[in-house]
């Protein structure tokens, strides 16, 4: 029995492997894996376990794991569920370092499978043994010449393409598909791991392993659910400090998270948006397509980082260039403006009016000769304002010569060079040339746009290194009680944190309301207070713009009837509130996303929150400066800054209010379910929380 668990470095680069149920039958999971291990030249020791055979694939077989002469680093377990617990126990007793459990139909199938999954974890931990899976397809680690996977794409590739790209995937089949994509596009791999149900070793364990792996430059993630978001946050910052990029695709993008009828925020700040926020704050680049992710990773691995400046594009199709220019503009991709020195280099071959970006080679002057293409490619590549050069190759004259020129340009390694081989099967020989030279390339303009966007995002990302520091004058917010908090309770909580709220007085009858209005000053607002009521305006509980005593009395009577209808068991309470000047209305919300902590959401407020969905999100708390950065991401920012003759709002007051609201969420911690200020009205004279609600646990 082992005394301490094996390290991840030995899990992904084991010196010995036991194959339980080893067979020569390629149709079976264990048989495919055995064949792949041998065919790809695994240099370590293989122990086939098969009580009915003396040899398997020419290797000595052992009747049981206990008969193996030394404790192997790994054991591959692909046995029926009925035999799984005993197999794991046997491996633990034999001192196995880790089991890669292929067996499926576990927790993903129901309570019985979940119980078995929990049992094998308990057994493994009793023996200081780690588990990968269950319900996984093993892993492929070219850096260790290890093909410990059943995916048939291994036989398709025949050999490894080694490089600096790693993948950690919650889908085994997707891992196999991306392995084939990587092979076809010349993406060099350091390792691919299928983690399955993450019963023991989980995504972050392997992310950490690849962050520490010296040969890995880019880590790709396919994520369905995170077990430890805080750990991923720390690892992402570590990776960036080490000069390693992390790319991710997250499933469940259209899920709203924990939708709750009482809060816009809970439906707007669900698990996907919380993951997206984590990525933005740590420099992880989030993509929407796994295949594109692996292609982008290959480009990042093979080229220098994108430098300062924009993108220079050369193409052989004027129409294709025009469409690409539109798409780059719509994607906010910066197109470099050519320097005078570049234009001078282009002058012999192109009129100034044709020296566009993208540069259409077909617009050259005079007779066609390859030197024109060569001079244009070099001029655009060398332009000081070009941080990335992209060449879109469509069927054209002089294609082999052009590819040779691009290969030579790539080998100079001054800046990234991306080739779009938009030739279908017509360019098969050209593709082989690019693969042989190790030049990153894609076949679709869509993928080229993703590559360009990702390189730009990696260059411009500013990770959030440290949390906000508590202001000296800010006390710690305390939960007043559990359950649904009414507007007055939420406003009291906000006011104690330094958020401005309108003056208000609680009244039980109309004459008290008139006296309150006289004291606050007309015009005033009347609001009926009823527990568990969210949309007060829809239920007739709000009257605004009341300018005299008679209007207050009439409004009070109407609200009293409405309160009696929606909350007949509650005593009548109507708040008379100060009327705040017109301004820009925002939503500022907080929600507690399990594992991610309190999330701050700001956006367009009022009654059209879900319709507009103009939102920005961050982990709480935020500083006033971070609050301003969030506001600048909103489409309504011009309204805040003052547009079409309107006065700008009091931005420092608005950012102060948002920051203080975020601290309430941070202080409430696990007690917070959701809290929402809607609207927070920003005016030239300040920012005021006009309405609010919350749920605490």
N, C-alpha and C positions, 0 to 999 in steps of 0.2 A: 504494500500500500504506500502511495506517495504521501509525503509529509506536507508538501506545499504544492499549489496548483502550477501547472505548466504555463509559461508565458506565451503571449500571442505570437511572438516571433517564432517559437517552435511549433505553434499550431499551423501557421501558414507556410512554414519551411521545416517540416518534420524530417528527422533522420531515419525513422522507421515507421512502417504502417502495417497494421494487421487488417486483413479483409475477411470479415466474418461472413460465411456463406459464399466463399469464393467459388466461381464457376467459369468455365470457358464459354458459356452460352451468352453471346452478345445481345440476345433479345432480353436478357434480364438486367435489372439495374446493376447488381453487383458484378455481373459479367462485363458489361460495358465499361464500368469503372476500372476493372482489372486490366482489360485490354488497353484502355487509354493510358494507364500508368506505365505499362510496359512499352507501348508504342512511342510514347513521348520521352522515353529515356529517363524515367525517374531514377536518380543516382543512389537513393537510400535503400534500406533493406525492406523487402516485402515479405510478409508472413501470411500466406493463404490459409484460411481456417476452413477445413472441409473434412469431416470425420470419415467420409466414404472414398476419399481419394488420397493416393500417396504423393501425387504431383498434380499441379494445375498450371497450365501454360509453361511447363518445364520447370517450375519452381516447387521445392519441397512443400507439401501441405502438412498442416498440424490438425490433430483431431479436435482441439479446443484452444481457447485463448490461454488457458492455464498451462498448456504444453509448450508455449512459445518460450525460447531460451532466455529472452530478456524482455523487460517491460517496454512495449513500443510507445512511441510518442503519440500516435493516433491509432484509433480503431474505426474502421468504416462499418456502420451498423445498418443493414438493409434487411431486417427480419420482420415477419408479421407482428402486429401489435400484441398478440397473445404471448409472444416470447420476448418482448422488448425488455420488461423489467428485469427478468432473470439474466438476459444478455448484458445489460448495463451493470448489474451486480457482479457478474463474472469478470467483466472488464475492470471494474474497480478493484477487485481482489487481486487481479493480475498486475496492477500498478500502471495501467494505461493512463497516458497523460490527458487525452481528450478523445471523446467519441463524436464522430460525425454521423448524425442520425438521419438517415434518409426516410425512415418509416413515417408515413403520413396518417391522416384521419385521426388527429389528436385533438388539441384544444379547438382547432378550427371546425371540428365536427360536432361538438357538444360537450355536455357535462362529463360523460364517461371518458371521453378522450382527454378532457382537461384534467381529470383526476389522475389518469395514467401519466400524463405529461408532468404533473406536479410530483408524482411518485418517482419518476426517473431522475428528476432534478435533485430530490432529496437523497436518493441513493448515490448519485454522482458526488454531491457535496460531502457526504459522509466519507468518501474515499479521496477527497481533494482532487477530483477529476472534473474536467470541464466538458461541456456539451455544446456542439454546434447543431442547431435545428431544434426539435425535429422538423419534419416536413421541408427539408432542404434538398438541394441537388449538389451539395459539396462545393468544391472550389477549384479554380484554375490559377496556378501561380507560375507563370513563365519564368519569373526570376529564380525559382527553385526547381525548374523543370518538372513541375508537378501538375498532372492532369487528373485530379481526384474528383471527377464529375461524370455524370451519365449522359450529358448532352451530346447528341450525335453530331453537333457542329464541330466537335473536335476532329473527327475523322474527315470532315469536309476541309478543314484548314490544312491538315497534314503536318504542319510545323507551327511552332510558336512565332509570333512577331513580338519580340521583347522590347520593352520601353518603359516609360515612366507613368503610365495611366493605370490606376486601380479603380475597381468597382466594388461597392458593397450594396447588395441587392436583397430586398425582401421577397423577390420573385426568382425562383430558380429557372423557370422557362425563359424569362426575360434575360437572365444572365446568358443563357445559351444563344439567344437571338443576338444580343449585343456582342457576343464573342465573334459571331459570323460577320456582323457589320464592321467590327474593328479590323478583322482580317482583310475584308474587301477594300477598306480605305487606308490600309497601311498604318493603323493605329498600334503603336507598340505598347504592350501591357506589362505591368509588374505583377498584378494579381487581380482575380475576380472571386468574390466570396458570396455564396448564397446562404443567407442566415435563417431562412424559414421562420419558425414561430418565436425565435429569440427566447427560448425557455431559460437559458442560462447565459451564454455569451450573446451579446446583443450588438446592434449596429455600432454603438460608440466604442466598444472594445476593438472592433476591427478598424474603425476610423483612427483610433489611437495607434494601432499597429502600423498603419500605412503612413501616418504623420511621422512616426519614428523611423520608418523604413527609408534608408538613404537613397534607394533607386527610384522612389515614387515622387513625381512632381505634381500630379493632378489626381484628386480623389473624386470619383463620381458616386453619387448616392441615389438609389431608388428607394423611396420611403413611403410606407403605408401608414405606419404609426410609430411614434418615438416613445421609448421607455424612459429616457433621461434627457429632456431638452436642455437642462442647465449644463449637463456634461458636454453636450454637442456644442453649446455656445463657447465653452472654455476651449474645447479642442479646435474649433474653427479659428479662434484668435491665435492659438498656438501655431496652427498650420500657416496662417497668413504671416506671422512673425518669422516662420521658417522659409518663406517664399513659395509655399505650396498653395495651389488653387483648389477650392472645393466647389463642385457643381452638384446640383440636386434637381431631381424631379420628384414631386410629391403627389401621390394619388389622393383623390377626394377633393379636388379643387372646387367642385360645385356644391359640396355639402355646406350647409349654413352653420354647422356646429350644433351647440345645444340651444335650439330655438326656444325662446320663452316669450309668451304673449305679453308679459308685462314690461319688456325692454327691447327697444330697437338694438341696443348695443350688443346684447347676447347673440342676436342673429347676424350682426355685422362683424363681430370679432371672434369668429369661430376658429376651429383648430387649424384650418388651412391658412387663414390670415395671420394667426399667431406664429405659425411656422415661417410664413413669408416675412414677418417682422424680424424673427430671429435671424433669418438669412441676411436681410438688409443690414442689420446692426452688427453682423460679424464678418461681412464680406463674402459669404456664400452666394454664388450666382444661381438663381432659381430659373430653370428652364421648363418648357411645357411638353417636351418630347424626348423620350429616352434615347432614340437613335441619334437625334441631333446632338444630344449631350455627349455621347461617346465620340462623335466626329469632332465636336468642338474641343474635347479633351485632347484628341490627337494633335490638333493644331497648336494648342497651348504647350503641349509637351515638346513639339519639334521646333518651335520658333522662339525668338526673343519676345519679351513682353512688348505690348504696344507702347510706342513712345508718345511724346507730346504731339499735338496737332490732330489733323483729321485723317480721312481715308482717301486714298488715291485709287481710282478705278480705271483700268484699261480694258477695252472690249473690242470685239471684231464685228459687232452688230449695232448699227445706229438705233434701230428699234428696240433691241434688247437693252441698250444703254439708257434710252429714254424711260423705259419702264422701270429699270433699276434705280434711276435717279428719283423717280416718284416714290418708289418704295422706301428708299433710304430716307427721304425727307419725312415720310409718314412715320417711320420708325425712329425719328430724331437722331439719325446717325450723321455725324458731322462730315461734310465733304470738304476736303482741303482746297484752299484757293492757291493756285500755282504761284510760286515766287517768280520774280522777274528773271532770275537766272534759269529757271525751268522753261519759261516761255521762250527765252533766247535759244535754248537747246532745241525746242520744238519748231522754231521759226522756219528752218530750211524745209520742213516736210508738211507743216500744217499752217493754214491761215490763222491769224489771231481769233477770228470769229469761230473757228472750229477747234480751238484749244480748250475744250470743255472738260469737265470732270463729272461723269465718266468720259474718257477720251476714246472716240470712235476711230479705230485705225483705218477704217474704210474711207475716212474723209481726207486722206493724205493727198498731197499734190503730186503731179507727175506720174511716171510709170511705177508699177509695183516692183519693189525689190525688198528682200528681207531686211536689209540695213535700216529701212524706215521703221519696221516693227521693233528692231533691237534698240534703236536710238530712243524711241518713244517709251519703251518699257524702262530703260535705264533712267531716262529723265524724270519720269513720274516716281520711280522708286527712290531716286536720290533727292527729290524735292524736300527741303528742310521742314516744310509744313505737313508732310505726309508721315503719319505714325504707323500706317498699315497700308500695304499695296495689295489690291485684289485684281486678278486677271480673270475675265470671263471668256473662256474659250468655246466658241461655237464652230460648227463646220466652216472652214475657211481655207484659203491657200496657205501654204508654208507652215502647216501645223507641226510637223516634227521639228523644224528649226525653231519655231516659237517655243515649244516645250523645252528644247535644249537651252534656250535663252533663259527661261523661267527657272530651270534647275540651277543654272549658273548663278542667277540672281539670288535664289534661295540659299545657296551655299555660302554666299558672302555674309549671311547672318547679321546684317546691320539692323534690320527691322523685320517684322512679320511679313511673309509673303503667302497669300492664299490663292490657290488656283481653283476655279470653278470649271470642271470638265463637263460642260453642258453639251455633250455630243452623243449621248446614248451609246449604243454598241458600236457606232461609227468610230469612236475614239478608243477602242480596246487596246491597241498597241501603245497609244499615248499614255493610257492609264498604267500599263505595265512599266513604262519608262519612269513615270512619277513614283510608282511603288518602289522600284529598284533604287531610286535616288533618295527615298525617304521624304519626298515632298508632300506635305499635307494637302489634301484636295477634297472637294465635295462635288457632287453631281448635280445639285439643285441650287437655284438661287435662294430658295427658302433657307436652306442650310447655311449658305454664305451669309445671309442676313443675321442668322443666329450667332454664327462665329463672330461677325463684326460686333454685334451687340454685346456678346460676352467678353471679348477682349477689351472693349471700351468700359464695361462695368467693372472688370477686374482692375483696370487702370485707375478708374475714378472713385472706387469704393473708399469710404472713410469709416472704418469700423468704429463702433462705440466701445471704447476701451474700458471706461470706468463709469460707475453709476453716479447719478446726481448726488451732490452733497447737501445735506439738510440745511436750509437757511437757519441762521442763528435765532431768529425771532419766531420760528415755527415749532409749536408743541406737537406732541404725538396725538393723532386723532384716535378716539376711542369709540367703539361701537355702542350706541345708546341702548340697543336691544336687538333681538333677533326678529326675523320676519320682514314684512313689507313696511318700509318707512314712508310716511306721508310727506308731502311737499314741505310743510313747516319743519319736520324733523330733519329732512335732508338739508334744508337751508341753514338750520342751526349748526349742523355738522360742517357745512361749507364755510359759514361765517367764522367759526372757531379756527378754521385754517387760513383765514385772511382773504376769503373770496367775497367780493362785494355783492350784497343782495338788496333788493328794494326794501324800504321801510314797510312794516306790516303790523297790523293789530288784529287779534282774534275777537270776533264778536258773535253774540248769541241772539241778538235781535236787531231790528232795523234801526232803531234810534241809536243804539251803540255804534252801529256802522256809520251813521251820519256824523256822530261826534268824532269817530276815528278819521273819517274823510276830511272833516274840517281841520283836524290837527295835522294830517299829512299834506294837505293841499291838493286842490283839484287840478287836473282830472285824476281819477283813481281807478283801480281795478278791483273787482270783487271775485273771490274764488271760494267755492264750496269745498270743504275738506271732508273726504270720505275715504276710509281705509280700503285698500285693495282696488282703488279706482285709478286707472292709468290715463285714459284719454278723456280728461275732464271736459274739454271743449265740446267733444262729440255728444256729451251727456247733458249739456246745458249748465255746467257748473262754473263757467267763466263768463264774466261780463266786463268789457273794457271800455275806456274812454268816457267814464261817467263824470259829468261836469258840474253837477249840483246835487243838493240834498234830495230833491224829488226823484232824480234819476237813480240815486243810491237806494232809496226806499223801494222803488219799482223793481230794480235788479235784485235786491235782497229777497223780495217776495218770490220772484221766479226761481232763484237759486234754491230757496227753502223747499219749494215743491220738488225740484229735481233731486235734492239730497234725500228727501223722504222716499223718493222712488228707488234710488239706487242703494241707499243704506238706511232702511227704515228702523233698524235697531240702534243706530248711533245717535248720540245727542247732536243737535244742530250746531255747526260751527262754520262761520263764513269769515274769511280773512279779507280785510281791506288793505290793499297794497298801493304803494307809491307807483305812479305811472312813469315809466322810463322813456326817454326820448327815442324816436325811431333810430334804427341802426341795422347792422348786419347780424343775422341770427345764425348761430352755430350750435351744433350738437357736440357736447363733450361727455364721453361715456367711459366707464370703467367696467371691466369684467374680469373674473378670475378664471383663467384657462388652465385646467389641470396640467401641472408640469412646467408650464411656461410662466406662471405667476401673473400678477395683475397687468392687464393690457389697457392702454389708453387709446381711445378712438376719438378723432375730431373730424368734423366735416360740416357740410351744409345742414343747418338745423331747420326748425319749424315743422310744418305738417307734411313736408315732402321728403323726409329723410330717406325712406326706402326707394322712392322714385328717382332721386338725384344720385344717390350713392357716391357722393363726392367726398371721399374719405382718406384719411391718413392714420396710420397706427404706429404705436411705439410701446415698448415695455416701460411700465411706470416704476419709479417717478422720472420726470424729465425736468431739465432746467428751463428757464425762460428762453434761452437761446435755442435749445432744442425744440421748444414749442414753436418758435418762429420758423424754424426750418420745416416743421410739419405743415404749418399754415401755408408756406410758400409752395408746397406740393399740391395744394388744392386748386381746383378750377376757379373757386370764388376769390382767390387771392387778389385779383385786381379790384374787387369791391372793397376789400379791407384797405388796400393801398390808396384808394380814392380814384374813381374812374368817372369819365364823362362829367367832370365838374363837381363831383361829390367830394366832400371833405374826407380825408383818411380817418380811420378809426384810431383810437388811442392804443397803438400797438403794444407799448410796454405794459399797459394795464391788462390788455387781453392776454399777453404771454404770461404775465404774473398769475392771472386767474387760472389759466390752463395748468401751469406748473403746480399751483397749490392744490388744484383738484386731483392731479396725479399723485400727490403726496398722500391724500386721503386714501386712495386705493392701495398705495404701498403700505401704509400704516395698518389698514384693516386686514390685509393679508388674507389668510384662509377664511376669515369671517365674511369676506366679500363674495357675494354672488354676482351682483351687478349694481351699478350706480349710474344714473344718467342725469345730466343737466341739459334740458332742451326746452326753451332755447337759452343759450348764453348770448346775450345781446351786447355786441360791441358798438360803441358810439364814439364820436369825437371826444367825449368827456369821460369815458371810462368803459368798463366791462362789467355786466351784472348778470347773475344767475337768476333768471326770471321764473324758472320752474325746475323741479327735480323730483326724482323718486329713486328708491334703492331697495334691494333685497339683501338681507344679511342672514347668516346662518350661525 
